[in-house]
Amino acid sequence: MGVSIADLTVEEFEALIGRAVEQKLLELLGDPDEGLELRDEVVTRLQCSLEAEHAGQRGVPIHEVASQLGLEW
């Protein structure tokens, strides 16, 4: 015989709801690109970006990017 919701503690009930919500969010908002491979040129750009960051080089400040896109930051 199964356990009813009435038999759960508050903590068990919250954990149950949390798991259900997390599962539903993953179903609805999962990564559509999951399992796909990156193109070689994307991998190269990412590697260059990481190497530049590790070397202390800074990218374009976010407020400049936002301004170029007509956004307020």
C-alpha positions as CSV (number, residue, x, y, z in Angstrom):
1,M,0.0,0.0,0.0
2,G,1.3,3.5,-0.9
3,V,1.9,6.5,1.2
4,S,-0.6,9.3,1.0
5,I,0.2,13.0,1.0
6,A,-1.4,13.3,4.4
7,D,1.2,10.9,5.8
8,L,4.1,13.1,4.7
9,T,5.9,15.6,6.9
10,V,6.1,19.2,5.8
11,E,9.7,18.6,4.8
12,E,8.9,15.5,2.8
13,F,6.0,17.3,1.1
14,E,8.2,20.3,0.2
15,A,10.9,17.9,-1.2
16,L,8.2,16.1,-3.3
17,I,6.9,19.3,-4.7
18,G,10.4,20.6,-5.3
19,R,11.3,17.5,-7.3
20,A,8.1,17.7,-9.3
21,V,8.6,21.4,-10.1
22,E,12.3,20.8,-11.1
23,Q,11.3,17.9,-13.4
24,K,8.6,19.9,-15.1
25,L,10.9,22.9,-15.6
26,L,13.5,20.6,-17.1
27,E,10.9,19.2,-19.5
28,L,9.7,22.7,-20.5
29,L,12.9,24.7,-20.5
30,G,15.5,22.0,-21.2
31,D,18.5,22.9,-23.4
32,P,17.3,22.5,-27.0
33,D,21.0,22.2,-28.1
34,E,21.8,19.4,-25.6
35,G,23.7,16.6,-27.4
36,L,24.6,18.7,-30.4
37,E,28.3,19.3,-31.3
38,L,29.9,22.7,-31.6
39,R,31.3,23.6,-34.9
40,D,35.1,23.8,-35.0
41,E,35.1,27.6,-35.5
42,V,33.0,28.0,-32.4
43,V,35.3,25.8,-30.3
44,T,38.3,27.8,-31.6
45,R,36.6,31.1,-30.6
46,L,35.8,29.8,-27.2
47,Q,39.3,28.6,-26.7
48,C,40.8,31.9,-27.8
49,S,38.4,33.8,-25.5
50,L,39.3,31.6,-22.5
51,E,43.1,32.0,-23.2
52,A,42.7,35.8,-23.5
53,E,40.8,35.9,-20.2
54,H,43.5,33.8,-18.5
55,A,46.1,36.2,-19.9
56,G,44.3,39.1,-18.2
57,Q,42.7,40.6,-21.3
58,R,39.3,42.1,-20.8
59,G,36.4,41.9,-23.1
60,V,34.0,44.6,-24.1
61,P,32.3,46.1,-21.0
62,I,28.6,45.0,-20.7
63,H,27.4,48.7,-20.7
64,E,29.1,49.2,-24.1
65,V,27.5,46.1,-25.6
66,A,24.1,47.2,-24.2
67,S,24.6,50.6,-25.7
68,Q,25.5,49.2,-29.1
69,L,22.3,47.1,-29.0
70,G,20.2,50.1,-27.9
71,L,19.6,48.7,-24.5
72,E,19.9,50.3,-21.1
73,W,22.2,48.6,-18.6
